Structures are given as structure tokens and as C-alpha cells.
Amino acid sequence: MTEYQPSPTEWVAKQVELYESTDGREGNTLRGMPIVLVTHRGRSSGAIRKTPLMRVVDGENYLLVASIGGAPKHPVWYYNLVADPDITVREGAKVQRMRARLVTDPAERARLWPIAVAAFPNYADYAQKTTRVIPIFVAEPFQPTR
């Protein structure tokens, strides 16, 4: 198994380290809003990556919004989840195996987008800043196949 490779972005690496070392008691917000840590595999390197994302929930599922602040391109983690959707989501001390599913159905997206914006209102601004449709993944509890 490939080892964890911290983010090359220093503040991200430090936030992940603080969050994990305190079971989410510290380093648990971004821009004043709660976050979760998503652990995924790099599609090219195979390395384990950890990304802090806004905490957006829909029942027992998490919504992972690939906004990157309204940038013109998808974040790197988007491509990692498309390539390998088996992830873990950490909320505080709770770590849960999940599978990320890219939302492609317009009706499902229409239902989920307002949930994301209610959790983090800046998503609405980010959508106005970019010409791309900001992707949403639904992270669902992992159900092993038999």
C-alpha cells in the first residue's frame, strides 16, 4: 500500500495534521464553517491524499462539492474520486468508509445544490464566477459487494 503524501499546499497539510492529531477538536473549520477530511488515492501517483472539504450532509451521506473557489478547472481531488471512488470521510473522531458517486442526474443535482449552498453560502458565489458546472459527489456509506 502506498503511504500518505501530505498536500504540497502548506496550510492544507498543517490543517490535516492538526485535525487528525486532535480528533477534529482543532482545525475543524475553514472560513468559519465546519469541515470533514476526505481520504482518497491519487490517480497518477497512487499515494494516499487527504483533503479538507466543507461539511455538507444529506441524511447519512456527505456531499463533496468540487468548487475550488469558482476556479475555471476542477480540483485535483475531483479526478482522484472519478478514478477511485472508495474513500474515507472523517468527521471529528469518526472515520467512515464511503464510496463517492458523481452526481450526473439533473433532478438529483437540483435537489442537492441548495443543500450545499445552505451549508456554505459561498458556493452560490463560486458558481457565478465560473463557466463550469461545479461537480457534486455523494459520499455514501461503503457497502461491500458479496
Backbone bond lengths (Angstrom), bond angles and torsions (degrees), N, CA, C in turn:
res aa  C-N    CA-C-N  psi(-1)  N-CA   C-N-CA  omega(-1)  CA-C   N-CA-C  phi
1 M - - - 1.461 - - 1.527 109.52 -
2 T 1.308 116.43 136.82 1.458 121.82 179.06 1.526 109.01 -74.28
3 E 1.306 115.76 148.01 1.454 120.92 -176.44 1.524 111.87 -85.09
4 Y 1.319 113.74 166.19 1.461 121.84 176.53 1.519 109.75 -66.70
5 Q 1.318 116.11 132.48 1.459 122.94 174.04 1.519 107.88 -116.18
6 P 1.333 117.98 111.03 1.462 119.61 178.72 1.527 111.29 -58.78
7 S 1.307 115.15 154.73 1.457 121.41 178.16 1.525 110.18 -59.33
8 P 1.334 117.48 141.68 1.463 119.73 173.36 1.529 112.07 -70.47
9 T 1.331 116.92 -14.19 1.462 121.19 175.74 1.526 107.26 -82.96
10 E 1.323 116.17 113.76 1.463 121.22 -169.99 1.528 113.82 -56.76
11 W 1.336 117.81 -45.04 1.467 118.53 -176.98 1.523 111.23 -64.94
12 V 1.333 117.48 -32.82 1.470 120.84 178.63 1.527 109.21 -68.01
13 A 1.319 117.47 -47.69 1.464 121.70 179.76 1.527 110.64 -58.21
14 K 1.340 116.90 -43.38 1.469 120.66 -179.84 1.519 111.79 -67.41
15 Q 1.333 117.05 -39.69 1.460 119.51 179.84 1.525 110.39 -65.66
16 V 1.322 117.91 -43.19 1.465 121.73 178.43 1.528 109.86 -59.86
17 E 1.318 116.68 -46.15 1.467 120.84 -179.48 1.532 111.21 -61.44
18 L 1.329 117.04 -45.32 1.461 121.25 179.69 1.526 110.78 -64.60
19 Y 1.300 117.18 -45.41 1.472 122.36 -179.61 1.524 109.72 -58.73
20 E 1.331 116.40 -50.73 1.468 119.66 -176.76 1.523 112.38 -67.93
21 S 1.325 117.52 -38.50 1.473 119.95 -176.81 1.524 112.82 -71.77
22 T 1.342 117.00 -16.25 1.472 120.21 -179.96 1.529 111.87 -116.57
23 D 1.335 117.41 14.06 1.472 121.68 -175.49 1.524 111.80 51.60
24 G 1.323 115.69 37.93 1.456 120.94 175.45 1.514 115.16 79.23
25 R 1.340 118.03 7.62 1.465 119.31 176.51 1.528 111.02 -73.71
26 E 1.343 116.43 -24.67 1.465 122.36 176.48 1.526 108.11 -129.08
27 G 1.329 115.73 157.27 1.461 119.84 -179.96 1.522 112.61 68.22
28 N 1.330 115.64 24.49 1.470 120.88 -171.96 1.525 114.12 -100.05
29 T 1.333 116.82 11.79 1.463 119.86 177.48 1.529 109.87 -135.18
30 L 1.315 113.93 157.52 1.457 122.35 173.71 1.520 105.72 -141.21
31 R 1.307 116.14 125.60 1.470 121.29 -175.29 1.528 111.35 53.46
32 G 1.342 114.97 35.42 1.466 121.19 176.70 1.515 115.26 79.52
33 M 1.326 117.51 3.95 1.468 121.40 -177.69 1.526 109.33 -114.51
34 P 1.345 117.69 150.00 1.468 120.13 -179.34 1.529 112.62 -68.17
35 I 1.327 114.19 147.96 1.462 120.75 179.49 1.522 111.16 -124.32
36 V 1.325 114.87 166.49 1.459 123.78 167.28 1.528 106.48 -124.42
37 L 1.330 116.42 162.40 1.457 120.68 173.99 1.515 108.61 -105.91
38 V 1.311 116.21 128.59 1.458 122.17 178.51 1.527 107.72 -108.07
39 T 1.333 115.72 121.99 1.460 121.50 177.56 1.520 107.97 -102.44
40 H 1.321 115.50 128.73 1.463 121.83 -175.48 1.516 109.52 -146.38
41 R 1.327 116.75 171.79 1.458 122.00 -178.73 1.523 109.80 -105.67
42 G 1.331 115.90 134.05 1.460 121.15 176.89 1.514 111.00 -65.40
43 R 1.315 117.30 130.12 1.466 120.70 -174.81 1.528 112.46 -68.33
44 S 1.317 118.19 -30.16 1.469 120.98 179.86 1.527 111.80 -95.30
45 S 1.319 116.09 -46.59 1.467 120.50 -174.88 1.524 113.05 -83.01
46 G 1.332 116.60 -26.84 1.460 119.88 -173.21 1.514 112.41 77.62
47 A 1.326 117.22 -1.26 1.468 121.82 -178.31 1.525 111.00 -72.19
48 I 1.315 115.31 152.28 1.458 121.26 174.21 1.528 107.60 -77.51
49 R 1.311 116.04 130.85 1.466 123.42 -179.92 1.520 109.49 -121.95
50 K 1.311 116.83 151.56 1.465 122.51 177.95 1.518 108.49 -132.00
51 T 1.342 114.52 126.15 1.456 120.43 -174.66 1.522 109.89 -126.68
52 P 1.345 117.85 123.23 1.464 119.58 172.98 1.531 109.67 -76.26
53 L 1.325 115.79 127.83 1.464 121.27 178.53 1.526 109.45 -130.75
54 M 1.320 115.65 155.48 1.457 120.48 178.07 1.531 110.04 -57.53
55 R 1.323 115.64 140.70 1.466 121.20 178.71 1.527 107.92 -80.54
56 V 1.325 115.45 108.50 1.458 122.13 177.64 1.526 106.02 -128.79
57 V 1.331 116.55 120.48 1.459 119.94 -176.49 1.526 111.28 -118.12
58 D 1.320 113.54 148.90 1.458 122.67 173.92 1.521 105.53 -138.03
59 G 1.323 116.50 94.79 1.458 120.64 -174.10 1.519 109.56 65.29
60 E 1.344 116.93 -126.69 1.465 120.55 179.14 1.529 112.14 -89.54
61 N 1.310 116.51 1.39 1.460 122.02 -179.15 1.524 111.21 -98.83
62 Y 1.331 114.65 156.62 1.468 121.60 171.59 1.517 107.50 -108.66
63 L 1.316 115.83 144.42 1.462 121.69 173.32 1.525 107.24 -102.63
64 L 1.312 116.11 125.47 1.456 122.63 -179.75 1.521 107.15 -108.64
65 V 1.323 115.55 112.74 1.461 121.89 -171.58 1.527 108.79 -103.10
66 A 1.330 116.08 118.08 1.468 122.37 -175.91 1.528 110.93 -88.98
67 S 1.329 115.51 62.98 1.470 120.41 -173.07 1.521 113.57 -85.25
68 I 1.312 117.27 -38.72 1.474 124.40 -173.33 1.538 110.81 41.31
69 G 1.332 114.33 44.86 1.463 121.21 175.26 1.517 115.23 66.41
70 G 1.330 117.28 19.90 1.461 119.93 -179.00 1.518 113.31 83.78
71 A 1.343 116.22 17.62 1.472 120.17 177.91 1.535 110.25 -62.54
72 P 1.330 117.17 159.42 1.470 119.91 -177.69 1.534 114.13 -70.80
73 K 1.344 117.99 -18.01 1.468 121.89 -178.77 1.524 110.13 -116.66
74 H 1.324 114.89 155.88 1.465 120.27 174.44 1.532 109.65 -67.59
75 P 1.333 117.11 150.96 1.472 119.30 174.63 1.526 110.26 -67.58
76 V 1.320 116.75 157.41 1.469 121.67 -179.65 1.522 110.95 -57.14
77 W 1.335 117.27 -39.33 1.474 119.20 -176.84 1.532 111.87 -62.15
78 Y 1.332 117.94 -26.38 1.465 121.35 176.62 1.534 109.73 -56.53
79 Y 1.331 116.32 -49.53 1.468 121.24 -178.11 1.532 111.12 -66.75
80 N 1.330 116.32 -34.12 1.461 119.74 177.19 1.529 110.93 -63.30
81 L 1.342 117.28 -42.64 1.464 120.60 -179.15 1.524 111.83 -71.13
82 V 1.328 117.21 -33.44 1.470 119.77 175.74 1.535 108.81 -63.89
83 A 1.344 116.83 -42.00 1.462 121.35 -177.72 1.527 112.13 -72.91
84 D 1.325 117.77 -37.13 1.472 121.84 -177.81 1.522 107.83 -144.93
85 P 1.331 117.03 97.88 1.467 120.26 -174.62 1.528 115.21 -79.38
86 D 1.337 118.44 -2.04 1.470 120.15 179.13 1.520 109.02 -81.70
87 I 1.326 115.89 116.12 1.462 123.00 -172.80 1.522 109.69 -134.21
88 T 1.326 116.17 173.91 1.454 120.94 162.86 1.518 107.24 -123.13
89 V 1.326 114.50 148.79 1.460 121.20 174.83 1.518 106.52 -120.74
90 R 1.325 115.24 126.74 1.463 121.52 179.37 1.518 108.68 -109.92
91 E 1.319 115.10 122.71 1.460 122.14 172.92 1.517 106.70 -122.32
92 G 1.334 115.41 105.38 1.457 119.57 -174.04 1.518 109.30 65.25
93 A 1.334 116.40 -128.55 1.464 121.16 179.81 1.528 112.04 -86.23
94 K 1.331 117.19 -10.85 1.465 121.36 -177.17 1.525 110.58 -84.48
95 V 1.338 115.74 121.62 1.458 121.98 177.90 1.524 107.15 -117.03
96 Q 1.319 115.91 126.31 1.458 121.27 -173.25 1.525 110.42 -127.62
97 R 1.327 116.54 129.32 1.468 120.55 172.65 1.519 107.97 -72.28
98 M 1.327 115.49 133.93 1.455 120.29 -177.11 1.525 109.29 -143.00
99 R 1.309 114.47 167.28 1.465 120.77 174.27 1.536 106.62 -123.71
100 A 1.326 115.67 128.82 1.464 121.62 -178.04 1.529 109.39 -92.71
101 R 1.316 114.80 129.47 1.460 121.42 179.66 1.519 108.50 -120.54
102 L 1.329 116.79 122.59 1.455 121.37 178.65 1.525 108.82 -70.31
103 V 1.317 116.54 129.63 1.466 121.42 179.66 1.522 108.13 -78.72
104 T 1.327 115.73 119.15 1.462 121.07 179.22 1.529 111.72 -117.44
105 D 1.314 117.76 -17.97 1.459 121.94 -178.99 1.534 109.84 -78.75
106 P 1.335 118.17 121.64 1.469 120.59 -177.94 1.536 113.42 -58.33
107 A 1.320 117.72 -37.23 1.469 120.01 -179.85 1.530 110.89 -67.39
108 E 1.326 116.54 -40.08 1.470 119.55 177.85 1.521 110.01 -66.00
109 R 1.321 116.81 -42.54 1.470 120.48 178.27 1.529 110.65 -61.53
110 A 1.335 116.30 -41.55 1.469 120.58 179.79 1.528 110.92 -61.81
111 R 1.310 117.92 -31.93 1.465 121.20 176.96 1.530 111.70 -76.96
112 L 1.336 116.92 -38.36 1.464 120.89 -173.26 1.529 114.05 -82.32
113 W 1.324 118.00 -33.67 1.472 120.24 -176.23 1.534 112.26 -56.33
114 P 1.338 120.05 -46.37 1.469 118.92 178.24 1.536 113.35 -62.46
115 I 1.323 117.72 -29.68 1.470 120.89 176.07 1.523 109.27 -65.48
116 A 1.339 116.03 -43.38 1.463 120.67 178.98 1.528 110.89 -63.77
117 V 1.321 116.80 -45.27 1.472 121.06 -178.85 1.535 110.90 -65.77
118 A 1.330 117.32 -36.29 1.470 119.93 177.35 1.529 110.73 -64.22
119 A 1.338 117.15 -36.19 1.461 121.05 179.58 1.528 111.84 -74.90
120 F 1.325 117.05 -34.68 1.466 122.22 -178.69 1.528 107.86 -145.52
121 P 1.336 117.09 91.24 1.469 121.31 -174.06 1.528 114.92 -56.41
122 N 1.331 118.69 -24.28 1.469 120.22 179.80 1.522 112.84 -61.55
123 Y 1.345 118.11 -21.20 1.465 119.55 178.37 1.531 111.10 -56.69
124 A 1.317 117.37 -36.22 1.472 120.15 179.32 1.532 110.38 -62.31
125 D 1.341 116.41 -41.99 1.469 120.46 177.37 1.526 111.12 -65.85
126 Y 1.332 116.11 -41.55 1.467 120.03 -179.61 1.525 110.71 -60.86
127 A 1.329 116.67 -39.83 1.467 120.76 179.85 1.531 111.22 -62.68
128 Q 1.338 116.53 -32.30 1.468 120.75 178.97 1.526 111.91 -75.15
129 K 1.340 117.17 -24.20 1.461 121.97 -176.82 1.525 113.75 -81.14
130 T 1.324 117.28 -14.06 1.459 119.63 -173.39 1.524 111.37 -126.90
131 T 1.328 115.16 156.15 1.463 119.39 176.19 1.528 111.01 -89.69
132 R 1.321 117.69 -13.62 1.462 119.60 -179.41 1.524 110.37 -82.31
133 V 1.306 116.07 153.42 1.464 120.70 171.44 1.523 106.28 -79.78
134 I 1.311 116.61 122.46 1.465 120.39 -177.97 1.529 108.93 -70.16
135 P 1.338 116.35 119.88 1.465 119.61 -177.27 1.527 113.16 -70.52
136 I 1.320 114.08 149.05 1.461 122.29 173.86 1.525 107.37 -124.94
137 F 1.319 115.60 132.23 1.459 121.76 169.72 1.522 107.64 -106.67
138 V 1.317 116.39 144.01 1.460 121.58 169.49 1.519 105.96 -102.10
139 A 1.337 116.45 118.49 1.463 121.36 175.89 1.526 106.65 -93.62
140 E 1.331 114.48 113.76 1.464 121.50 -176.18 1.524 109.41 -109.38
141 P 1.346 117.73 147.44 1.472 119.24 177.86 1.522 110.71 -52.21
142 F 1.325 114.78 136.48 1.465 121.74 -176.77 1.522 109.92 -67.05
143 Q 1.315 115.25 128.11 1.466 122.21 176.08 1.527 107.27 -119.12
144 P 1.342 117.54 101.96 1.474 118.31 -178.52 1.527 110.85 -59.88
145 T 1.326 115.50 143.28 1.471 119.58 176.17 1.518 107.97 -83.84
146 R 1.302 115.67 147.73 1.477 119.41 -178.53 1.489 110.58 -98.50
